[in-house]
Amino acid sequence: MIVGLSVGRGFRGCLDYVFDTEGRNDKIIEVIGGNVIGQTPEAMISEFAAAFRHRQSISTPVLHISLSVAPEDGRLHSDTWDEIAHKFLAKIGINMDGSYPFTVVRHEETDNDHIHIVASRVNIHGDYWRDSWSLKRGIRAAGELEKEFGLALVSALPPTQADKAGLDKNEKKALKKVLETGAPPPFTKQTLQDMIDSILHNPPVSVTHFVAALEAKGIEVRANLSATDRLNGFSFRANKRAMKASELSNSYGLSGLKARGLIYEPTIDAAWLRENGNAQLVDKPMEARTIIYENGDVYTGDTLNDRRHGEGTYLYSDGCRFLGSWVDGEPHGHGHYIMADGYSQLVYYDPNGGVVPLSPFEPPDDAPFLPPAPSPGTDLSPSDPPQRPRPSFRNPSP
């Protein structure tokens, strides 16, 4: 069973991907389990948002898991998949009491029978599920479930063989020790190629799974990311030796890996890479700043490459403000839009620039804490105010 596990910022983007709302792929999509009542992305978002309101400071409230079986396992019954999903969540330490909202969606394709689990990392009591070893636990859990349900054993990475061409006597001796004792393998190009081959033997494979599987074998992985979460490549390190993926051969560079089935979803994988320390930014470091715009708007918060990026507050000249996350200058994911009169609304900015209201406007007494207006700063920017929620979103009670 191949495992993909990652966290993300927005339920809308994740659910749109799982339900293929744009119809990019020819597949049968079926909701087969979970504890949310809704059966569509729109209905599910409101249920996930209800739990998220208990811990709105969490920047990555989405947990996205994919599980797929080997071709030789054929097609599992939906009830079997549902049972596997529940047991998998229990084994990684989430939702054992049913308090974390989640849904299980099955994708039926010709040669890749698999499911997606979308869950909230915040439960209905405001508790927050955090586990930096979650994918490694997931790989272990998949191995246990393979044995329990009689599935092909594909979750464990096969050991590197000592009879590969190009290994000298000392390398073969070291690899023999690996097979006998489980010690970390020597870091050679051949070893790394074998590890990558074993991970990609049953595509598609997410970047999250790819990185975690290598680190489970003692290889330190760094993904080179830009400020806009563009993936530029990988570098590896073990036993004090560093190596770039492109040094192995064209088949192991980023384009070659993608051609062999490596899948990169920026809204999901980039958040996991950053949270787990696997992201190596190729831009200027992030810094906190106050920026005053010519139209009177003021931004106070994180910036990257002189653009709004991270967590920050944008104060409009008319007294309205937005508190939330930013990516490359624009609002991204969940946040609060607060009117000048104190009415507030939870909103979601999707990656395509759309704005989705997640709650009705609430009266001032229920509005979140408003930080003091930022003091004037020295940074000036000509005119690049972010997109604001459509005026129709403002519908306060009389």
C-alpha positions in Angstrom: 0.0 0.0 0.0 1.4 3.3 -1.1 0.9 6.2 1.4 0.8 9.9 0.7 0.3 12.2 3.7 0.5 16.0 3.8 -1.0 19.1 5.5 -2.3 22.1 3.8 -3.8 25.6 4.3 -7.2 25.4 2.6 -10.0 22.8 2.5 -11.4 24.3 -0.7 -8.3 23.6 -2.8 -7.8 20.1 -1.3 -11.5 19.1 -1.8 -11.6 20.5 -5.3 -8.5 18.3 -6.1 -10.0 15.2 -4.5 -13.4 15.7 -6.2 -11.8 16.8 -9.5 -14.3 19.6 -9.7 -12.7 20.9 -13.0 -13.1 17.4 -14.6 -9.5 17.1 -15.6 -9.4 13.3 -15.2 -11.7 10.5 -16.3 -12.4 8.7 -13.1 -15.3 7.5 -10.9 -15.4 9.4 -7.6 -17.4 8.1 -4.7 -17.7 9.2 -1.0 -17.5 5.9 0.9 -17.0 6.9 4.5 -16.2 9.6 7.1 -18.1 11.4 9.8 -19.1 14.6 8.0 -22.7 14.7 6.7 -22.1 16.6 3.5 -21.4 14.7 0.2 -20.1 17.6 -1.9 -17.1 20.0 -1.4 -19.4 22.9 -0.7 -21.3 21.1 2.0 -18.2 19.6 3.6 -16.4 22.9 3.9 -18.9 24.4 6.3 -18.5 21.3 8.6 -14.7 21.5 8.5 -14.9 25.3 9.1 -17.0 24.8 12.2 -14.1 22.8 13.8 -11.5 25.2 12.5 -13.1 28.2 14.2 -12.0 26.7 17.6 -8.3 27.2 16.6 -8.2 29.9 13.9 -4.5 30.5 14.5 -3.6 27.2 12.9 -2.1 28.0 9.4 -2.3 24.4 8.1 -5.6 22.9 9.3 -6.0 20.4 6.5 -4.8 16.8 6.7 -4.7 15.0 3.3 -4.0 11.3 3.1 -4.0 9.0 0.0 -3.8 5.2 0.1 -3.4 3.0 -3.0 -3.0 -0.7 -3.4 -0.7 -2.6 -5.8 -2.2 -3.7 -9.1 -2.1 -7.3 -8.1 -4.5 -6.6 -5.3 -7.2 -5.8 -7.8 -10.2 -3.7 -6.8 -11.1 -3.6 -3.1 -14.7 -3.4 -2.0 -15.8 0.1 -0.8 -16.6 -1.3 2.7 -13.0 -2.7 2.9 -11.5 0.6 1.9 -13.7 2.4 4.6 -12.4 -0.1 7.3 -8.8 0.5 6.1 -9.3 4.2 6.3 -10.6 4.1 9.9 -7.9 1.8 11.1 -5.2 3.8 9.4 -6.3 7.0 11.1 -6.3 5.2 14.5 -2.8 3.8 13.9 -1.4 7.3 13.3 -3.1 8.6 16.4 -6.0 10.7 15.0 -9.7 10.5 15.3 -9.9 7.5 17.7 -12.8 9.2 19.4 -14.5 10.4 16.3 -14.1 14.1 17.1 -12.0 15.1 14.1 -14.2 15.8 11.0 -13.1 13.7 8.0 -14.3 12.2 4.7 -13.2 9.2 2.7 -13.3 9.5 -1.1 -12.6 6.6 -3.5 -11.1 7.1 -7.0 -11.7 4.2 -9.3 -9.3 4.2 -12.3 -8.2 1.5 -14.7 -4.9 0.7 -13.0 -4.9 2.6 -9.7 -7.6 1.8 -7.1 -7.1 4.3 -4.3 -8.8 6.5 -1.7 -8.3 10.0 -0.3 -8.9 11.0 3.3 -9.5 14.6 4.0 -9.6 15.5 7.7 -9.4 18.5 9.9 -6.4 18.7 12.2 -8.6 20.7 14.7 -11.4 18.7 16.3 -14.8 19.9 17.6 -13.3 20.5 21.0 -10.5 22.8 19.7 -7.7 20.2 20.1 -5.0 20.2 17.5 -3.4 17.1 16.0 0.3 17.5 15.5 2.8 14.8 14.6 6.0 15.6 12.7 6.6 11.8 12.3 3.1 11.2 10.8 4.2 9.9 7.4 6.7 7.6 8.9 4.0 6.3 11.2 1.8 6.1 8.1 4.2 3.9 6.2 4.5 1.6 9.2 0.7 1.5 9.6 0.3 0.6 5.9 2.6 -2.3 6.4 0.5 -3.6 9.3 -2.7 -3.2 7.3 -1.2 -5.0 4.3 -0.7 -8.0 6.5 -4.1 -7.7 8.2 -6.0 -7.5 4.9 -3.8 -9.9 2.9 -2.5 -7.2 0.5 0.7 -7.1 -1.5 3.6 -5.9 0.7 4.8 -2.7 -1.1 4.9 -0.1 1.7 8.3 -1.1 3.1 11.2 0.0 1.0 13.2 -3.0 -0.3 16.9 -3.2 0.8 19.6 -2.3 -1.6 21.2 -5.4 -3.2 25.0 -5.9 -2.9 25.3 -7.3 -6.4 24.5 -4.1 -8.3 27.0 -3.2 -10.9 29.6 -0.5 -10.1 30.1 -1.4 -6.4 33.5 -2.0 -5.2 34.5 -4.6 -2.6 34.2 -2.2 0.4 30.8 -1.0 -0.8 29.5 -4.6 -1.2 30.8 -5.3 2.3 29.0 -2.3 3.8 25.8 -3.2 2.0 26.0 -6.7 3.3 26.1 -5.2 6.8 23.0 -3.2 5.9 21.0 -6.4 5.1 22.2 -8.2 8.2 21.9 -5.5 10.8 19.6 -2.8 9.4 22.4 -0.2 9.7 22.1 3.0 7.5 23.4 2.2 3.9 26.5 3.9 2.6 25.7 7.0 0.6 26.7 6.3 -3.0 25.1 7.3 -6.3 24.1 3.7 -6.8 22.5 3.4 -3.4 20.5 6.6 -3.8 19.4 5.5 -7.3 18.2 2.2 -5.9 16.3 3.9 -3.1 14.6 6.3 -5.5 13.7 3.5 -7.9 12.1 1.5 -5.0 10.0 4.5 -4.0 8.8 5.2 -7.6 8.1 1.6 -8.5 4.4 2.1 -8.2 3.4 5.6 -9.3 2.0 8.1 -8.8 4.0 9.1 -5.7 3.5 12.4 -3.9 6.5 14.6 -3.1 5.6 14.3 0.6 5.8 10.5 0.4 9.0 10.6 -1.7 10.8 12.8 0.9 9.6 11.0 4.0 10.4 7.6 2.6 14.0 8.6 1.8 14.4 10.2 5.3 13.1 6.9 6.8 16.2 5.3 5.3 18.6 7.9 6.8 18.8 10.2 3.8 18.5 14.0 4.6 16.4 15.6 1.9 16.1 19.3 1.0 13.6 20.5 -1.5 14.5 23.8 -3.2 11.4 26.1 -3.1 10.9 29.6 -4.3 8.8 32.2 -2.5 5.8 31.1 -4.6 6.3 27.5 -3.7 7.7 26.5 -7.1 9.8 23.3 -6.7 13.2 23.7 -8.4 14.8 20.4 -7.4 16.2 18.2 -4.6 19.5 17.8 -2.8 20.5 14.9 -0.5 22.9 14.3 2.3 24.1 11.3 4.3 27.3 10.3 6.0 28.7 13.9 5.6 28.3 13.6 1.8 26.0 15.9 -0.2 24.5 15.2 -3.6 22.0 16.8 -6.0 19.4 14.7 -7.8 20.6 16.1 -11.1 24.1 14.6 -10.4 22.7 11.0 -10.7 21.5 11.2 -14.3 18.7 12.9 -16.3 16.2 10.3 -15.0 16.8 11.5 -11.4 16.6 15.2 -12.0 13.2 16.9 -11.3 11.9 16.6 -14.8 12.9 13.0 -14.9 11.3 12.2 -11.6 8.1 13.8 -12.7 8.1 11.8 -15.9 8.4 8.7 -13.8 5.3 9.5 -11.6 6.4 12.0 -9.0 3.5 14.4 -8.3 4.0 17.8 -6.8 0.9 19.7 -5.4 2.1 23.1 -4.2 -0.9 23.7 -1.9 -0.3 20.4 -0.1 3.3 19.4 -0.4 4.9 22.8 0.1 3.2 23.2 3.5 4.4 19.8 4.6 8.0 20.5 3.4 8.1 23.8 5.3 6.6 22.4 8.5 8.9 19.4 8.6 12.1 21.4 7.8 12.6 19.9 4.4 12.2 23.2 2.5 15.3 25.1 1.4 14.3 28.6 0.3 16.2 29.9 -2.6 15.2 33.5 -2.0 15.8 36.2 0.6 15.0 35.3 4.2 11.5 36.3 5.5 11.4 39.4 7.6 8.7 41.4 9.6 7.9 44.8 8.2 5.3 47.6 8.2 4.5 48.9 4.7 2.5 52.1 4.0 0.9 52.4 0.6 0.2 55.6 -1.3 -3.6 55.1 -1.0 -3.3 55.0 2.8 -3.5 51.2 3.3 -1.0 49.7 5.8 0.4 46.2 6.0 2.1 44.8 9.1 3.5 41.3 9.1 5.8 38.9 7.3 7.4 39.7 4.0 9.6 37.7 1.5 11.4 39.4 -1.4 9.7 42.7 -0.5 6.2 41.1 -0.9 3.6 40.2 1.6 4.3 36.5 2.5 3.4 34.7 5.7 1.2 35.9 8.5 0.1 39.6 8.5 -2.6 42.2 8.9 -3.7 44.5 6.1 -5.5 47.7 7.3 -7.5 49.4 4.5 -7.7 53.2 4.5 -11.5 53.0 5.2 -10.9 51.2 8.5 -11.6 47.6 7.3 -8.9 45.0 7.8 -7.9 41.5 6.9 -6.0 39.1 9.3 -4.6 36.0 7.8 -2.0 34.2 5.6 -0.3 35.6 2.5 1.6 34.1 -0.4 3.5 36.1 -2.9 1.7 39.4 -2.1 -1.9 38.0 -2.0 -4.2 36.6 0.7 -4.0 32.8 0.7 -6.2 30.3 2.6 -8.2 31.1 5.7 -8.5 34.5 7.3 -10.8 37.1 8.9 -12.2 40.1 7.1 -13.3 42.7 9.6 -15.4 45.7 8.7 -14.8 49.2 10.1 -18.0 48.8 12.2 -16.7 45.6 13.8 -18.7 43.1 11.8 -16.4 40.1 10.9 -16.5 37.2 8.5 -14.3 34.1 8.1 -13.3 33.9 4.5 -11.1 31.7 2.2 -8.9 32.8 -0.6 -8.3 30.0 -3.1 -5.1 29.7 -5.2 -7.0 31.0 -8.3 -7.9 34.3 -6.7 -11.4 33.5 -5.7 -12.9 34.6 -2.3 -15.3 32.2 -0.5 -17.2 33.2 2.6 -17.1 30.5 5.2 -19.5 32.1 7.7 -22.1 34.9 7.9 -21.0 38.3 9.2 -21.0 38.2 12.9 -21.8 41.2 15.2 -19.0 43.1 16.9 -19.4 41.2 20.2 -18.3 38.0 18.4 -15.6 39.6 16.4 -12.0 38.4 17.1 -9.5 40.5 18.9 -8.3 43.4 16.8 -4.6 44.3 17.2 -3.8 48.0 17.5 -3.4 49.8 14.2 0.3 49.7 13.1 2.3 52.8 13.7 3.7 54.6 10.6 6.8 53.0 9.2 9.4 53.9 6.7 8.6 51.4 3.9 6.5 52.9 1.1 5.0 50.9 -1.8 3.4 52.6 -4.8 0.1 50.7 -5.3 -0.4 47.0 -5.0 -3.3 46.5 -2.6 -4.5 42.9 -2.4 -7.9 41.8 -3.7 -10.7 42.4 -1.2 -13.8 40.3 -0.7 -16.7 41.2 -3.0 -19.0 43.8 -1.5 -21.9 41.3 -1.6 -20.1 39.4 1.1 -21.0 42.1 3.6 -24.5 41.4 4.8 -24.6 42.4 8.5 -27.7 41.9 10.6 -29.8 45.0 11.1 
